[in-house]
Every structure is written in structure tokens, then in C-alpha cells.
Amino acid sequence: MADCMEDFLFNHTFTSESYISAPQNVLIVDSPTDKLANPM
């Protein structure tokens, strides 16, 4: 599980541009107090 979380946090970048071609049913959750997310 830790390896999966590390891969997700350090190898995937999500910006608004990432969702331009995505289906309309996309939920983006953003939490400034999320301790697991890399601030970068």
C-alpha cells in the first residue's frame, strides 16, 4: 500500500488541463490540510 501511495504522490500530476478531455463526471477534491499530499 505504501508503494502504491508513493507512486501516486510522486509520479502523477493533476491539473485542470488534465481533465479537459476527460468525461464530464469528474470529481476533483482539493484539501489544503491533507497531510498525505505532496505540496508540490
C-alpha positions in Angstrom: 0.0 0.0 0.0 2.8 2.4 0.8 4.5 1.7 -2.5 1.2 2.5 -4.3 0.8 5.7 -2.4 4.3 6.8 -3.1 3.9 6.1 -6.8 0.7 8.1 -6.9 2.1 11.0 -5.0 5.4 11.3 -6.8 4.6 10.1 -10.4 1.2 11.6 -11.1 0.4 15.3 -11.7 -3.1 16.6 -11.8 -4.0 20.0 -13.1 -7.1 21.4 -14.7 -5.6 20.7 -18.1 -5.5 17.0 -17.2 -9.3 17.0 -17.2 -10.1 19.0 -20.4 -10.6 15.8 -22.4 -12.0 13.7 -19.5 -15.7 12.8 -19.3 -18.0 15.3 -17.7 -18.4 13.2 -14.5 -15.1 14.1 -12.8 -15.0 15.0 -9.1 -11.9 16.9 -8.0 -11.3 17.0 -4.3 -8.7 19.5 -3.0 -7.8 19.8 0.6 -5.2 22.3 1.9 -4.9 20.4 5.1 -4.3 16.9 3.5 -1.1 15.7 5.2 -0.6 12.8 2.6 -0.4 15.0 -0.5 2.8 16.5 -1.6 2.5 20.3 -1.7 4.4 20.4 -5.0 
